[in-house]
């Protein structure tokens, strides 16, 4: 009987150790393949110009704590007509907790576009004689309300009192083909990575600092995918919303990793058009004439789902629910389960090891 119990104990111990090993490796693999980004963001922004064509693209991605993962139906487009306070603007974003507007990117009626990607916190210096204080202001809106092109925008950025850290970097483009990435440098000063007017080409960014690629997730598969596809554009005819949809589909989640693509958008600043895809669904694209949308007085918000068929919204929401179930298992259930089993295996192993040592001491002659 005692021998049978000892054999059973050994089997339990071996099984616990093996299971702990397998779970530890599965967690390591999950962590390596999930690419969970800092700030729970994993967006991709890119812009290109060839001759008279200019397009700006954005993939809005996020993990479990992203606001759109908490409330996936809160994504909206927000419109502000031109008035004495500034230019007319179309923004993409969401309602936070049902009422607070969170705008993430946009295009104004002059053709200036922008969006952002998350990067590790970096301190930013305040320039002398700053004329705009970010604290207490709505800079995400003001950058488009107050500036018509990239040159004006750069001057505006150089006049801002940032009062702290940047955990993001901006990509701007205008209707003339001027494109710039604005990142925090190692010395705390802003760095402007620029493609100037008259130059054909593109810029793209993900979640590493373009001014310091040691800060953030580098190398990045989304950066490589967007770069390679954009590099195929060799003429004005190649730069189309269809090509941009190809890029956005290539970088979207959950194609890889632990995030989800809540919406993808392309701005055409020359023709004032917005092309929108919903929840990783690329079979249907909403085509929005921004000039028509801004032909009113005041502000309005339109749920993104309203631009799409019921079939697309249902498929998108089903895809989201499937992703969220998987993400919860990988990010929450597996780590807790693995930790419990590993701790249990160590505890059992330690118990039998100590017991065996004590038994040997008892059997040894004095």
N, C-alpha and C positions, 0 to 999 in steps of 0.2 A: 504493500500500500504506500509506504513512504517512498519507495523507489519510483512508483508511478507518479506521485505528486512532484518528486524532484524533476522527473522527465517533463511533466506538464509545465512546470515553472520555467525550465530551460527553453521549452518551445515558445512560451509566452514572451520570454526575454528576447529570444532570437527574432520572433515576429515583430516585436515592438521596435527593435533596432533597425530591422529591414524597412519597416513601414516609415519609421522616422527618417531614414536615409532617403527613401523614395519621395516622401513629402517635402523634405528639405530641398531636394533637387528640382521638384516640380515648382516650388515657390521661386527658386532661383531662375528657372526658365521663364516662368510667368513674369518675373520682374524684368528680365532682359528683353522680352518680346513686347511688353506692354508699353514701354516708352512713356510712362506717366510724366507729364511736364511740370515744371515749377509753376506755381500759381494756378494749377489745375487748368492751364490753357495750352493749346497746341495748334494755334492757327497758322495759316500760310497766307502771305500777301505777295502780290507781284504786279508789276506794271510794265508795259512796253509801248514803244512808239516807232512807227516806220512811216516816213513821209508825212502824210496828213492823218494817219490813223493813230489813235491812242486808246488803249484799254487798260482798265485796272481790275484786278481780281482778288477775291478774298474767300477763304474757307474758314467758317466760324466753328471751331471745335472745342470740346471740353470734356473733362472727366466727371466723376459722380457728383462733385460738389459745385460744378458749374451751375449758374442760375438756370440755364435752360435744361439742365438735367434734373433740377428740382421741379421746374414747371415748364415742360417742353412745349406747351401751347402758348407761351407768353411772347414768342418772337413776333415782332411788328416792324413795319416801316413807318417812320415818323416824318411828317412834312411840315415845314415852316415857310410861309410865303415871305417874299421880300418886303421889307418895310424900313422905317427909319433906323432900326437897330442893326440892319445888315442884309446880306444877300439871302435869297431863297435857297433852301437846303432840303435834300432828301437824305434821311439817315436809315441805317439798319441797326437793329438792336432788340431790346425786350423790355417788358415791364418787370421790375424787381419787386417781389412780394406783392404783386397785383396793382401797384400804384406808382412806384418810383420809376421814372424813365431812365433807362441805361442805353445810351447810344454808343455804338462801337466803331462805326465807320460811316462815311457818307460822301455826297457830291453836292456842290452848290451850283447855282444857275450860271456861274462863270466858268465852270468846268474843273474846279479844284476838287480832287478826291483824296481820301485817306482811309487807312485802317491801321491797326496795331497788332503786335505780337508780344507775348509775355517773355521776359528774360529775367535772370537773377537780379536782385536788388543792387543798384549801383548809385552811390552818392552823386549829386549834380550840384555844381557851383551856381551861385546866384550872380548874374552879371552886374556890373556897376550901373547905376542909374536905371534900374528896372522900372518899367512903366505899367506892367501887368502882373498882378499877384494871382497865382494859381489857387492858393487857399481861399475858399469862399466863392470861387468863380466856377463857371461851367465851361472849362476849356475845350472839352470834347465837342461842344457846340460852337464855341467862339472861333475856333480855328477856321471854320468855314464861313461863319457869319461875317467875319472881319477881314478876310483875305481872298483875293481874286486869283492868285497864281503862286507858284512855288517861290519866286523871288520875294514877294511880299511876305509869304509865310515864314521864310527863313529869318527875315528881319524881325518878325513878330516873335518867333521863338527865342531869338537872341535878346529880346527885351523882357523876358518872363522871369519872375522870381519864383523858382520851383520849390524852394524851402524844404529840401529833403532828398528823397531817393526816387529814382525811376525804376520801376519793375517792368518796363515795356520799351518798345522802340516803334517809331512811326514810319510809315511809308506814304509819301505824298506824290501825286502826279497832277499835271494840269492839262488843259486842252491844247497847249502848244508843244507838248512832248517833253517838258521839263519834269524830271523824276528825281526824288531824293529820299534816302533813308536817313533818319535822324536817330542817333544812338548816343548813349552816355559813354564818354571816353574814360580811360583808366585814370586820367588826371582830374576827372570831374567836369570837364568841359564837354559841350556837345560836339559830336562829330557828324559831318554831313557827307554821306556817300552819294555822289550825284551823277546822273546822266543828263547832260545839258541839252537845251533846245538845239535842234538841227542834227543831233547824233541819233542814228538808228540803233536800237538795242533795248535792253530790259534790265530791271533789277528785281530780285526776289528775296524774301526774308522768312525765316521761321523762328525758332526759339533759342537761337544763340545770338549773342551780341555781334553785329556786323563790324563794330569797331574793336572787338576783342573776342575772337572765336573761342577762347578758353573759358569764357563766361557763358554758360548755357549748354544746350544739347548739340554738341558738334563732334563728329559728323552727324548729319541729319538726313534720313531717307527722303523726307518731304522736300527738303531743299534740293537734293540731287534730282528728284523726279521732276520738280517744277523747272529747274535749270535746264535739264536735258530737253524737255518738251519745248520750252520757250526758245531754246537755241536752234530749233528747227525752223523758226520763223525767219524768212530771208527777204520778204518783200511786204509791201503794203497789203497785197492780196492775201497773204498768209495770216495776217493779223485780224482774226474774226472772232465773234462771240462763240462760234462753234469750236474753234481751236482752244479758246479759254475754257469752255466746258470740258474739253478733253483733259486739260491740265487740272481743273478742279476735281474731276472724277478720279484722276490718278493720285491725288494727295488726300482724298477724303477718308474719314474713319467710318466704320470699323474695318476698313480694308486691312489695316494693321493696328495693333496696339489697343490701349485701354481708354480711348476717347471716342466721342461720337460727333459727327458733323451735323449740326442743327440747321444750318443753311449755308449756301454758297451763292456768291453774287459777283456779277461783272458790271462795272460802270463804263459807259461810253461817254466821256466828257465832251467830245466834239458834237455828237448828235443828241446829247442829253437823254440817254436811254439807260435803263437798269434791267439786267437779266438776272433772274432769281431762280434758284433751285432749292427744294425743301427737303430737309431731313435725309440727305444722302440719296435722293431720288433724282436721277438724271434723264429719265425718259420724258419728263415734262418740264419745260422751262417757261416761266412767266416773263413776258416782255412788257415792260412798264415805260411809258412815255413820261419822263419826269417833268417836262415842260407842262404837259396837260395836268399832271397831279398837283403842280404848284400854281395852277390858275385859279386861285381863291385867295381869300384874306384871312389870315390867322394861322392856326395849326391843327393838324389832325393826325390820327394814328390808325393804321390799317393792319389787322392781323395778317401775318404772312400766309396763313392757311387759306385766307379768302381769295388768294390769287390762283389757287390750284383746284383741280378736280377732287372729288371725294375719294376716288380710287388712289390718287397720289398721296393724299393726306393719310388715308388709312394704312397704306403700305409703309409710309414713313414712320407712323406711330408704332406699327407692329415691329418694324426694324429697331426702333428705339427701345421698346420694351424687351426685346430679345437681347439687345446689347446690354441693357441695364442689369438684367438677371445674371448674365455672364460676368459682368464687371463686379457685381456684388460678391459673387462666389470667389473670383480671383483676388479681389482687394480686401475682402473682409472675412469671408467664411474660411477660405484656405489658410490664411495666416493664423487665425485663432485656433483652428483645428490642428494645424501643424505644430503650433507652439505647445498645445496641450499634449499631443502625442509624443513630441520630442521630450518634454519635461517628464511625462509618464515613463517613457523608455529609460531615461537617465535615472529616474527614481528607482525603478524596478531593478535596473542593472546594479546600481549602487547597493541596494538592499541585499541582493544575492551575493555580491562581491564581499561585502562586510561579513555576511553570515558565514561565507566559506572560510574567510580568514579566521574568524572566531572558532570555527569547528576544527581547523588545523591546529590552532594553539592548544585546544583542549586535548587533542590526540597525541601531541608531542610529549615525550618523556620529560620529566622535570630535571 
